[in-house]
């Protein structure tokens, strides 16, 4: 099935119409580049210059959609024009077709046309001058250069500038896209970090509140209820303090508050004291030395989340927390009584273990959690390298 030609550009139609009208005006006024006595003129009919004018005007609408076809037909038309009295507008429109063929044509055509026209310019000047032994023959090469090579070279220069501009635009878009991807990844990573911090800071206090409020509601004992309310108040105050610390971190970039100090392993004793107040029998064995800040925060949060899980899930029995530093690794181990089938004393989100695993992975460490040998103890184990600092 024949392929339909694309619709001509509006500006190309204007060029064709304007050139045709201009050429007709010059023909009407009798303005021609040659006279009947010129030896090149083989067709002396007065209307003869109109034929190549009409043909080349019909080629102008093809200058963008079919530039090679327009140039081929235009070359035949301008050749026909040379054996008539001629029309200046025909020559001008042919230079435009030559320019458009290089600018809008295929890359191969854009490379070949300037080279071919350049060779024709040289040959058109040298060969006649050599054959006629007359320097005037060089003017033929000059004419070919003006009509063919000059517009082709101009089209090549404009095309190169246009391609360079397009390349720069695409590079700028790619750079903007990469920057947006980096920004999105940074936002995602920051959200994950904030989620871990919020969970680790608040989950422990809210779990204690849920457990003791359940005890206060289920036991009809004023003393037990009073003790439970005291624990609830203490955890509420501490949870609020932790929330304010997190808000302080978020506001730090705007200068609203001074940056709050992050938890350190020196605060494990206070953490264990709070767990004991919530009803856990916690035993701490702390053997850590000097630890990088990211590792220190990750270790603190892993112990904190392990105690929170023990508060919600562990059976009656001691909870052992052990920190041991060997060469370039900090080993953390938290074990608690475990009885399969027990329901949790407080609801959980299920993200505690995932958060601890993420913290260890960010530092290049390892994390394991599950029942120990024999099934009587639940064990949380983490190994954090001390020679690789990363955001926790």
C-alpha positions in Angstrom: 0.0 0.0 0.0 1.4 3.4 -1.0 2.6 5.5 1.9 1.0 9.0 2.0 3.2 12.0 2.0 3.2 14.0 5.3 1.4 17.2 5.4 3.6 20.1 4.4 4.7 22.6 7.0 2.8 25.9 6.9 6.0 27.9 6.5 7.0 25.8 3.6 3.8 26.6 1.8 4.3 30.3 2.4 7.8 30.0 1.0 6.5 28.2 -2.1 3.7 30.7 -2.7 5.8 33.8 -2.0 8.6 32.5 -4.4 6.1 31.7 -7.1 4.5 35.1 -6.9 7.9 36.9 -6.9 9.1 34.9 -9.9 5.9 35.7 -11.8 6.3 39.4 -11.0 9.9 39.4 -12.3 8.8 37.5 -15.4 6.0 40.0 -16.0 8.5 42.9 -15.7 10.8 41.1 -18.2 13.6 40.8 -15.7 15.8 37.8 -16.6 19.5 36.9 -15.8 20.2 36.1 -19.4 19.4 37.7 -22.8 18.2 35.9 -26.0 21.7 36.3 -27.5 23.3 34.4 -24.7 24.8 31.1 -26.1 23.4 29.1 -23.2 19.9 30.0 -24.0 18.4 27.3 -26.2 14.8 27.9 -25.5 13.7 31.4 -26.4 10.0 31.2 -25.7 9.0 34.0 -23.4 7.0 31.7 -21.1 9.8 29.1 -20.9 11.2 30.4 -17.5 7.9 29.8 -15.9 8.2 26.0 -16.2 11.3 25.6 -14.0 9.8 28.2 -11.7 6.6 26.2 -11.2 8.5 23.0 -10.8 10.8 24.3 -8.1 8.0 26.1 -6.3 6.2 22.7 -6.2 9.3 21.3 -4.5 9.3 23.8 -1.6 6.5 22.1 0.3 8.7 19.0 0.4 11.8 20.7 1.9 11.1 19.2 5.4 9.1 16.1 4.7 10.9 14.8 1.6 14.1 16.9 1.3 16.0 14.5 -1.0 13.1 14.3 -3.5 12.7 18.0 -3.4 16.4 18.5 -4.1 16.4 16.0 -7.0 13.4 17.6 -8.7 14.8 21.0 -8.0 18.1 20.2 -9.6 16.3 19.1 -12.8 14.3 22.4 -12.7 17.4 24.6 -12.2 19.2 22.7 -15.0 16.2 23.4 -17.3 16.3 27.1 -16.1 19.9 27.4 -17.5 18.7 26.9 -21.1 16.0 29.6 -20.9 16.1 33.3 -20.2 16.0 32.2 -16.5 14.5 33.6 -13.4 16.4 34.8 -10.3 13.7 33.4 -7.9 14.2 29.9 -9.3 17.9 30.1 -8.3 17.1 31.5 -4.9 14.5 28.8 -4.2 17.0 26.1 -5.3 19.6 27.3 -2.8 16.9 27.0 -0.1 16.2 23.4 -1.2 19.9 22.6 -1.0 20.1 24.1 2.5 16.9 22.2 3.6 18.3 18.9 2.2 21.3 19.1 4.5 19.4 20.4 7.5 16.3 18.1 7.4 17.7 15.1 5.5 19.2 11.9 6.8 22.6 12.0 8.5 24.1 10.3 5.5 22.7 12.9 3.1 23.9 15.7 5.4 27.4 14.4 5.2 27.5 13.6 1.4 25.8 16.7 0.0 28.4 19.3 1.2 31.3 17.0 0.0 29.7 16.5 -3.4 28.9 20.2 -4.0 32.4 21.1 -2.8 33.9 18.8 -5.4 31.6 20.2 -8.1 32.6 23.7 -7.2 36.3 22.8 -7.6 35.8 20.9 -10.8 33.4 23.5 -12.2 36.1 26.1 -11.8 39.2 24.2 -12.7 38.1 22.1 -15.7 36.6 24.9 -17.8 39.5 27.2 -17.1 41.9 24.4 -18.1 40.0 23.5 -21.3 39.3 27.0 -22.5 42.7 28.3 -21.3 40.8 31.3 -19.9 40.7 32.4 -16.2 37.1 33.4 -16.9 36.2 29.7 -16.6 36.7 29.9 -12.9 33.5 32.0 -12.6 31.5 28.8 -13.4 33.0 27.2 -10.2 32.2 30.4 -8.3 28.6 30.2 -9.5 28.3 26.6 -8.5 29.8 27.4 -5.1 27.3 30.2 -4.5 24.3 28.2 -5.6 25.1 24.8 -4.2 28.1 24.5 -1.9 27.4 27.7 0.2 23.8 26.7 1.2 24.9 23.1 1.8 27.7 24.2 4.0 25.4 26.6 5.9 22.9 23.7 6.4 25.7 21.5 7.8 26.8 24.2 10.3 23.2 24.9 11.4 22.5 21.1 11.7 25.6 20.6 13.9 24.6 23.5 16.2 21.1 22.1 16.4 22.3 18.5 17.2 24.7 19.9 19.8 21.9 21.8 21.4 19.7 18.7 21.4 22.5 16.7 22.9 23.0 19.3 25.7 19.2 19.3 26.3 19.1 15.5 26.7 22.1 15.6 28.9 20.5 18.2 31.1 17.3 16.1 31.3 19.3 13.0 32.2 21.2 15.0 34.9 17.9 16.3 36.3 16.5 12.7 36.3 19.5 11.3 38.1 19.3 14.2 40.6 15.6 13.4 41.2 16.3 9.7 41.6 19.1 10.6 44.2 16.7 12.9 46.0 14.0 10.2 46.1 16.4 7.6 47.4 17.6 10.0 50.0 14.1 10.8 51.1 13.2 7.1 51.2 16.3 6.3 53.3 15.6 9.1 55.7 12.0 8.0 56.1 13.2 4.5 56.9 15.7 5.8 59.4 13.0 8.0 61.1 10.6 5.0 61.1 13.2 2.8 62.9 14.0 5.6 65.4 10.3 6.3 66.1 9.6 2.6 66.6 12.6 1.9 68.8 12.0 5.0 71.0 8.2 4.7 71.5 7.4 0.9 71.3 9.0 0.1 74.6 7.1 2.7 76.5 3.8 2.0 74.8 4.2 -1.7 75.3 4.7 -1.2 79.1 1.7 1.1 79.1 -0.5 -1.5 77.4 0.6 -4.3 79.7 0.1 -2.4 82.9 -3.1 -0.8 81.9 -4.4 -4.3 81.1 -3.3 -5.4 84.6 -5.0 -2.4 86.2 -8.3 -3.1 84.4 -8.3 -6.9 85.0 -7.4 -6.9 88.7 -9.7 -5.5 91.3 -6.9 -4.5 93.7 -6.4 -0.8 94.5 -2.7 -1.2 95.3 -2.0 -3.1 92.1 -4.0 -0.5 90.1 -2.0 2.3 91.8 1.3 0.6 91.0 0.3 0.0 87.4 -0.8 3.7 87.0 2.5 4.8 88.4 4.4 2.7 85.8 2.0 4.0 83.1 2.7 7.6 84.1 6.5 7.0 84.2 6.5 5.4 80.7 4.2 8.1 79.4 6.6 10.8 80.6 9.6 9.0 79.2 7.9 8.3 75.9 6.9 12.0 75.6 10.5 12.9 76.3 11.7 10.6 73.5 9.2 12.1 71.1 10.4 15.6 71.9 13.9 14.4 71.3 13.0 13.1 67.9 11.1 16.3 67.1 14.3 18.2 68.1 16.3 16.1 65.6 13.8 16.9 62.8 13.9 20.6 63.6 17.6 20.8 64.0 18.2 21.7 60.3 16.0 24.8 60.6 17.7 25.9 63.8 14.6 25.8 66.0 16.3 23.7 68.6 19.7 22.5 69.6 20.5 19.0 68.3 19.7 16.4 71.0 22.2 13.9 72.1 21.7 10.4 70.6 21.5 7.4 73.0 24.8 5.7 73.8 25.8 2.4 75.4 26.5 4.3 78.6 22.8 4.6 78.9 22.2 0.8 79.0 22.1 0.8 82.8 19.2 3.3 82.7 17.5 1.3 80.0 17.8 -1.9 82.0 16.5 0.0 85.1 13.4 1.0 83.2 12.9 -2.6 82.0 13.0 -3.8 85.5 10.5 -1.2 86.5 8.2 -2.6 83.9 8.4 -6.1 85.4 11.3 -7.7 83.6 14.1 -9.6 85.5 17.0 -8.2 83.5 20.6 -9.1 84.0 23.2 -7.0 82.2 26.8 -8.0 81.4 28.5 -5.1 79.6 31.9 -5.7 78.2 32.1 -3.1 75.4 35.0 -0.8 74.9 35.4 2.2 72.6 32.7 2.0 69.9 32.1 4.3 66.9 28.9 6.4 67.2 26.9 4.6 64.5 27.6 1.2 66.0 26.9 2.5 69.5 23.4 3.8 68.4 22.6 0.6 66.6 23.7 -1.6 69.5 21.6 0.5 71.9 18.5 0.3 69.7 18.9 -3.5 69.3 19.1 -4.0 73.0 16.1 -1.6 73.5 14.0 -3.4 71.0 14.9 -6.8 72.4 13.8 -5.8 75.8 10.6 -4.5 74.3 9.9 -7.8 72.7 10.8 -9.6 75.9 8.3 -7.4 77.7 5.5 -8.4 75.2 6.3 -12.0 74.4 8.7 -13.5 77.0 7.6 -16.1 79.5 8.4 -15.8 83.2 12.1 -15.9 83.8 15.3 -13.8 83.6 16.4 -11.8 80.6 20.1 -11.8 80.0 21.8 -8.9 78.1 25.4 -9.5 77.1 27.7 -7.2 75.2 31.2 -8.5 74.3 33.8 -6.8 72.2 36.3 -9.0 70.3 38.9 -7.3 68.2 36.9 -5.4 65.6 33.5 -6.7 66.3 30.9 -5.9 68.9 28.7 -9.0 69.8 25.3 -8.4 71.3 23.2 -11.2 72.8 19.8 -10.9 74.5 18.1 -14.1 75.7 14.7 -14.5 77.5 12.4 -17.3 78.6 10.4 -18.7 75.7 7.3 -20.9 75.7 5.8 -21.7 72.3 2.1 -21.0 72.0 1.9 -18.1 74.5 0.0 -15.1 73.2 1.7 -11.7 73.4 0.8 -9.5 76.4 0.7 -6.4 74.1 0.0 -5.9 70.4 3.0 -5.3 68.1 3.5 -4.1 64.6 5.8 -6.9 63.6 8.5 -4.5 62.4 10.8 -4.8 65.4 12.9 -7.7 64.1 13.0 -6.2 60.6 14.3 -2.9 62.1 17.0 -4.6 64.1 18.1 -6.6 61.0 18.2 -3.4 58.9 20.4 -1.7 61.5 22.9 -4.5 61.5 22.9 -4.7 57.7 23.5 -1.0 57.3 26.7 -1.5 59.3 27.8 -4.6 57.4 27.0 -6.8 60.4 24.8 -9.9 61.0 21.6 -10.5 62.9 19.8 -13.6 64.1 16.7 -14.1 66.2 14.9 -17.3 67.2 14.5 -20.0 69.8 17.7 -21.4 71.2 18.7 -25.1 71.5 16.1 -27.0 73.5 13.4 -24.4 72.8 13.4 -22.9 76.3 15.1 -19.6 75.5 14.5 -17.0 72.8 17.8 -15.6 71.6 18.7 -12.3 69.7 22.2 -12.2 68.4 23.9 -9.4 66.5 27.5 -8.9 65.4 28.5 -5.3 64.4 31.9 -4.5 62.8 33.7 -1.6 64.4 35.8 -0.6 61.4 32.9 0.3 59.1 30.9 3.4 60.0 27.6 3.9 58.3 24.4 5.8 59.1 22.3 3.8 61.6 
